Amino acid sequence: MKIVKIKAYKFEELKDKAIIEALTWLDNFPLDYEDEDGSTKWEYFSDIYYQEPEYIAEHCEANEYLFNEYGNVIHHLIEK
């Protein structure tokens, strides 16, 4: 087995294009909710980001999501 060191970034540490890449990945798992009529709706993280960017950072931290400098998810690669 080979051990490799990778820099891991929290969502709030990402730069421009990396943020877009991370949001694209997050949009694969939209948040669902019920509206007043009882219909199920979905809210995408890319839409939330422009209204409440701090919510995205909190969501990623709560779920222990980490990214590389390009915004690709890498938390699943980390062994403790």
Protein Blocks (a to p, Z undefined) as FASTA:
>chain_A
ZZdddddddfklpcfklmmmmmmmmmmmccddddfkopacdddfklmmmmmmmlmmmmmm
mnopacdfkopafklmpcZZ
